[in-house]
Amino acid sequence: MPTILALLGLILGAWSVRSICIKQQSNSNKFFKSLLAGFYFLATGGSAANDDNQFPAIIIMLIIGGVIQLYCNYRYIEPKESYIDAANGHKNSLGFFNDQVQDEAQQSYRSKNYAKASKSKGLNDVAFNYVNAEGVSRFREVDVKSFDGQYLEGYCHAARKFRTFRLDRIEGDIILRGTGQSMDPYEWATEIEA
């Protein structure tokens, strides 16, 4: 009889640890719950081998532990979506909202793209010192794709990305890279709009 109770404790302990580990929870929770459940069942089953008078109490303890584990398995509800899916859904919804806000903002202050008409004038390949929002000045070489009177948009070779630059933050003159000609930013704006 003690061997049967020890084996029953071992089987219930393994089943309990397996049930804990397949549930979606943090690794630390899994570790501590598995440690507690394994210790409970192994200690209960192992005490049967030491004392023959404790059989009824050991059987009751094994039954109580098994019932608790069954109840926990029964009450566990599998999440419908993983945390990654929920985060991606949130990110996608924010992206949709941001796109909508950006479209509204572009419609409110953008009027005409003057840069398209000026490709033949050589005004689209420019270089200048630009002061960003933090007050840091940096030399930029830009292939202008659009200009609306206030904002210059284009491929920035320093950042290796498409960027938007405010005309009033350009420090000094704009240099036309094709000819080396130097122009005041507002003179350049007037020229590109013409």
For each residue, the residues with C-beta under 8 A, 3 or more apart:
1: 4 5 48 52 55
2: 5 6 48 49 52
3: 6 7 49
4: 1 7 8
5: 1 2 8 9 45 48 49 55 58 59 62
6: 2 3 9 10 45 46 48 49
7: 3 4 10 11 45
8: 4 5 11 12 45 62
9: 5 6 12 13 41 42 43 44 45 46 48 62
10: 6 7 13 14 41 42 45
11: 7 8 14 15
12: 8 9 15 16 41 45 62 65 66 69
13: 9 10 16 17 37 38 40 41 42 45
14: 10 11 17 18
15: 11 12 18 19 69
16: 12 13 19 20 34 37 38 40 41 65 69
17: 13 14 20 21 34 37 38
18: 14 15 21 22
19: 15 16 22 23 69 72 73
20: 16 17 23 30 33 34 37
21: 17 18 30 34
22: 18 19
23: 19 20 30 76
24: 78 79 82
25: 29 30
26: 29 30
27: 30 31
28: 31 32
29: 25 26 32 33
30: 20 21 23 25 26 27 33 34
31: 27 28 34 35
32: 28 29 35 36
33: 20 29 30 36 37
34: 16 17 20 21 30 31 37 38
35: 31 32 38 39
36: 32 33 39 40
37: 13 16 17 20 33 34 40 41 65 69
38: 13 16 17 34 35 41 42
39: 35 36 42 43
40: 13 16 36 37 43 44 65
41: 9 10 12 13 16 37 38 44 45 62 65
42: 9 10 13 38 39 45 46
43: 9 39 40 46 47
44: 9 40 41 47 48 58 61 62 65
45: 5 6 7 8 9 10 12 13 41 42 48 58 62
46: 6 9 42 43 49 50
47: 43 44 50 51 54 58
48: 1 2 5 6 9 44 45 51 54 55 58
49: 2 3 5 6 46
50: 46 47
51: 47 48 54
52: 1 2 55
53:
54: 47 48 51 57 58
55: 1 5 48 52 58 59
56: 59 60
57: 54 60 61
58: 5 44 45 47 48 54 55 61 62
59: 5 55 56 62 63
60: 56 57 63 64
61: 44 57 58 64 65
62: 5 8 9 12 41 44 45 58 59 65 66
63: 59 60 66 67
64: 60 61 67 68
65: 12 16 37 40 41 44 61 62 68 69
66: 12 62 63 69 70
67: 63 64 70 71
68: 64 65 71 72
69: 12 15 16 19 37 65 66 72 73
70: 66 67 73 74
71: 67 68 74 75
72: 19 68 69 75 76
73: 19 69 70 76
74: 70 71
75: 71 72
76: 23 72 73
77:
78: 24
79: 24 82
80:
81: 85 86 89
82: 24 79 85 86
83: 86 87
84: 87 88
85: 81 82 88 89
86: 81 82 83 89 90
87: 83 84 90 91
88: 84 85 91 92
89: 81 85 86 92 93
90: 86 87 93 94
91: 87 88 94 95
92: 88 89 95 96
93: 89 90 96 97
94: 90 91 97 98
95: 91 92 98 99
96: 92 93 99 100
97: 93 94 100 101
98: 94 95 101 102
99: 95 96 102 103
100: 96 97 103 104
101: 97 98 104 105
102: 98 99 105 106
103: 99 100 106 107
104: 100 101 107 108
105: 101 102 108 109
106: 102 103 109 110
107: 103 104 110
108: 104 105
109: 105 106 148 150 151
110: 106 107 113 148 151
111: 148 149
112: 148 149
113: 110 116 146 147 148
114: 117 118 146 147 148 149 192 193
115: 118 119 123 124 144 145 146 147 152 154 192
116: 113 119 146
117: 114
118: 114 115 121 123 124 191 192 194
119: 115 116 124
120:
121: 118 191 192
122: 125 176 178 179
123: 115 118 126 144 176 188 191 192
124: 115 118 119 143 144 145 154
125: 122 142 143 144 176 177 178
126: 123 141 142 144 174 175 176 177 188
127: 139 140 141 142 174 175 177
128: 139 140 142 170 171 172 173 174 175 185
129: 137 138 139 140 170 171 172
130: 137 138 139 140 165 169 170 171
131: 135 136 137 169 170 171
132: 135 136 137 138 169
133:
134:
135: 131 132
136: 131 132
137: 129 130 131 132 171
138: 129 130 132 158
139: 127 128 129 130 158
140: 127 128 129 130 156 157 158 159 163 165
141: 126 127 156 157 158 177
142: 125 126 127 128 152 154 155 156 157 163 165
143: 124 125 154 155 157
144: 115 123 124 125 126 147 152 153 154 192
145: 115 124 153 154 155 162
146: 113 114 115 116 152 153 154
147: 113 114 115 144 151 152 153 189 192 193
148: 109 110 111 112 113 114 151
149: 111 112 114 167 189 193
150: 109 166 167 168
151: 109 110 147 148 164 165 166 167
152: 115 142 144 146 147 164 165 166 167
153: 144 145 146 147 162 163 164 165
154: 115 124 142 143 144 145 146 162 163 165
155: 142 143 145 161 162 163
156: 140 141 142 159 160 161 162 163 165
157: 140 141 142 143 160
158: 138 139 140 141
159: 140 156 163
160: 156 157
161: 155 156
162: 145 153 154 155 156
163: 140 142 153 154 155 156 159
164: 151 152 153
165: 130 140 142 151 152 153 154 156 169 170
166: 150 151 152 169 170
167: 149 150 151 152 170 185 186 189
168: 150 185
169: 130 131 132 165 166
170: 128 129 130 131 165 166 167 174 185
171: 128 129 130 131 137
172: 128 129
173: 128 182 183 184 185
174: 126 127 128 170 182 183 184 185 188
175: 126 127 128 180 181 182 183
176: 122 123 125 126 179 180 181 182 183
177: 125 126 127 141 180
178: 122 125
179: 122 176
180: 175 176 177
181: 175 176
182: 173 174 175 176
183: 173 174 175 176 187 188 191
184: 173 174 187 188
185: 128 167 168 170 173 174 188 189
186: 167 189 190
187: 183 184 190 191
188: 123 126 174 183 184 185 191 192
189: 147 149 167 185 186 192 193
190: 186 187 193 194
191: 118 121 123 183 187 188 194
192: 114 115 118 121 123 144 147 188 189
193: 114 147 149 189 190
194: 118 190 191
